[in-house]
Amino acid sequence: MSVHQSSNVKRITTHVLQEMKTRGEKISMLTAYDFSMAGILDGAGLDIILVGDSASNVMAGHETTLPITLDQMIYHASSVVRAVKRALVVVDIPFGSYQGNSSEALRSAIRIMKESGAHAVKVEGGAEIKESVVRILSAGVPVMGHLGLTPQSIYKFGTYTVRAKEEDEATKLIADAKVLEECGCFAITLEKIPAQLAKKVAETVSIPVIGIGAGPYVDGQVLVVHDMLGITQEFKPRFLRQYADLRGIMTEAVEGYIKDVKANDFPNEKESY
């Protein structure tokens, strides 16, 4: 079996993702925020590229995801879409652009789709945002849900600790997952919840469930690419597997460049005109 069984698929769609769940093929998903990184991820055979509002953290240096704007998300999404030939591109609708007002939610989703060329949007929440989800779907825009730890609500929770450990919250999470499925969402992301609860959700709903800190029993996994590649070093939660130390490699390269410039060793004769 190849690394990505669906490598013969010219373009990943929501229908392809559903087929992957049906046959038990795991779905791979990472974030990207710019043209160069998106091209690398897409070329490697990634299934889904998430233009996450985590750009607020890793690209802009904010403490939370709340400050990033709709215009900024569209900018990042447009950059990503221009590089992608195969992966499904999903874009987070940022905080304040869909909660509590279904008309605004629809306008935000349509702007993202029209101005960036993305393929779907993602929103955080369950029953409380049902009206917004239904309104977006009514325009033919595919929607991915997001339950568990929802970073846009960090000030409500007051902590990034594991969610839904207590029975009441776990019961609500399962109910919310069913609501999102019934509304017509094509997939759900579960963040930082107990593995057995995530397994129950994945078995309860028929749509793909993507986990981040939600254990191995879901239909796929997602990580922030800067964390996975070791570009960011400060964020090291239990669920993160760091596949490279690019920060170390990049630092060594820059230090070498500085050394050569200071020693007048760069550029040499072959590198001059």
Solvent accessible surface area in square Angstrom, and as a share of the most:
residue,aa,sasa,rsa
1,M,188,0.84
2,S,66,0.42
3,V,150,0.86
4,H,48,0.21
5,Q,85,0.38
6,S,2,0.01
7,S,54,0.35
8,N,129,0.66
9,V,39,0.22
10,K,186,0.79
11,R,92,0.34
12,I,1,0.00
13,T,56,0.33
14,T,42,0.25
15,H,122,0.55
16,V,17,0.09
17,L,1,0.00
18,Q,61,0.27
19,E,73,0.33
20,M,0,0.00
21,K,36,0.15
22,T,111,0.65
23,R,118,0.43
24,G,58,0.56
25,E,13,0.06
26,K,118,0.50
27,I,3,0.02
28,S,45,0.29
29,M,3,0.02
30,L,23,0.11
31,T,3,0.02
32,A,0,0.00
33,Y,2,0.01
34,D,45,0.23
35,F,112,0.47
36,S,78,0.50
37,M,29,0.13
38,A,0,0.00
39,G,31,0.30
40,I,118,0.60
41,L,12,0.06
42,D,12,0.06
43,G,70,0.67
44,A,76,0.59
45,G,7,0.07
46,L,18,0.09
47,D,4,0.02
48,I,0,0.00
49,I,0,0.00
50,L,14,0.07
51,V,0,0.00
52,G,1,0.01
53,D,9,0.05
54,S,18,0.12
55,A,0,0.00
56,S,0,0.00
57,N,49,0.25
58,V,40,0.23
59,M,83,0.37
60,A,64,0.50
61,G,65,0.62
62,H,81,0.36
63,E,155,0.70
64,T,11,0.06
65,T,9,0.05
66,L,36,0.18
67,P,61,0.38
68,I,9,0.05
69,T,67,0.39
70,L,27,0.13
71,D,86,0.44
72,Q,88,0.39
73,M,0,0.00
74,I,12,0.06
75,Y,146,0.56
76,H,24,0.11
77,A,0,0.00
78,S,15,0.10
79,S,13,0.08
80,V,0,0.00
81,V,32,0.18
82,R,163,0.59
83,A,11,0.08
84,V,12,0.07
85,K,160,0.68
86,R,26,0.10
87,A,0,0.00
88,L,7,0.03
89,V,0,0.00
90,V,0,0.00
91,V,0,0.00
92,D,6,0.03
93,I,0,0.00
94,P,1,0.01
95,F,94,0.39
96,G,43,0.42
97,S,12,0.08
98,Y,1,0.00
99,Q,65,0.29
100,G,85,0.82
101,N,67,0.35
102,S,11,0.07
103,S,38,0.25
104,E,63,0.28
105,A,0,0.00
106,L,33,0.16
107,R,140,0.51
108,S,4,0.03
109,A,0,0.00
110,I,62,0.32
111,R,87,0.32
112,I,0,0.00
113,M,44,0.20
114,K,161,0.68
115,E,88,0.39
116,S,10,0.06
117,G,37,0.36
118,A,7,0.05
119,H,48,0.22
120,A,0,0.00
121,V,0,0.00
122,K,6,0.02
123,V,2,0.01
124,E,13,0.06
125,G,8,0.08
126,G,1,0.01
127,A,54,0.42
128,E,118,0.53
129,I,9,0.05
130,K,101,0.43
131,E,124,0.56
132,S,5,0.03
133,V,0,0.00
134,V,70,0.40
135,R,96,0.35
136,I,0,0.00
137,L,39,0.20
138,S,86,0.55
139,A,51,0.40
140,G,62,0.59
141,V,9,0.05
142,P,37,0.23
143,V,0,0.00
144,M,0,0.00
145,G,0,0.00
146,H,10,0.04
147,L,8,0.04
148,G,12,0.12
149,L,5,0.02
150,T,12,0.07
151,P,20,0.13
152,Q,8,0.04
153,S,37,0.24
154,I,10,0.05
155,Y,157,0.60
156,K,164,0.70
157,F,54,0.23
158,G,63,0.60
159,T,55,0.32
160,Y,102,0.39
161,T,59,0.34
162,V,51,0.29
163,R,37,0.13
164,A,4,0.03
165,K,133,0.56
166,E,126,0.56
167,E,141,0.63
168,D,122,0.63
169,E,56,0.25
170,A,17,0.13
171,T,83,0.48
172,K,105,0.44
173,L,10,0.05
174,I,25,0.13
175,A,49,0.38
176,D,10,0.05
177,A,1,0.00
178,K,87,0.37
179,V,31,0.18
180,L,0,0.00
181,E,45,0.20
182,E,139,0.62
183,C,25,0.15
184,G,42,0.40
185,C,3,0.02
186,F,23,0.10
187,A,0,0.00
188,I,0,0.00
189,T,3,0.02
190,L,0,0.00
191,E,20,0.09
192,K,42,0.18
193,I,5,0.03
194,P,46,0.29
195,A,35,0.27
196,Q,114,0.51
197,L,18,0.09
198,A,0,0.00
199,K,69,0.29
200,K,113,0.48
201,V,0,0.00
202,A,9,0.07
203,E,125,0.56
204,T,56,0.32
205,V,4,0.03
206,S,70,0.45
207,I,16,0.08
208,P,1,0.00
209,V,0,0.00
210,I,0,0.00
211,G,0,0.00
212,I,19,0.10
213,G,21,0.20
214,A,0,0.00
215,G,27,0.26
216,P,85,0.54
217,Y,101,0.38
218,V,2,0.01
219,D,22,0.11
220,G,1,0.01
221,Q,78,0.35
222,V,6,0.03
223,L,27,0.14
224,V,24,0.14
225,V,0,0.00
226,H,20,0.09
227,D,9,0.04
228,M,24,0.11
229,L,32,0.16
230,G,0,0.00
231,I,37,0.19
232,T,26,0.15
233,Q,46,0.21
234,E,139,0.62
235,F,106,0.44
236,K,132,0.56
237,P,24,0.15
238,R,247,0.90
239,F,53,0.22
240,L,26,0.13
241,R,164,0.60
242,Q,69,0.31
243,Y,136,0.52
244,A,33,0.26
245,D,67,0.35
246,L,49,0.25
247,R,110,0.40
248,G,33,0.32
249,I,105,0.53
250,M,102,0.46
251,T,65,0.38
252,E,125,0.56
253,A,64,0.50
254,V,85,0.49
255,E,104,0.47
256,G,32,0.30
257,Y,124,0.47
258,I,82,0.42
259,K,147,0.62
260,D,52,0.27
261,V,67,0.38
262,K,166,0.70
263,A,70,0.54
264,N,131,0.67
265,D,85,0.44
266,F,88,0.37
267,P,74,0.46
268,N,72,0.37
269,E,157,0.71
270,K,192,0.82
271,E,92,0.41
272,S,59,0.38
273,Y,270,1.03
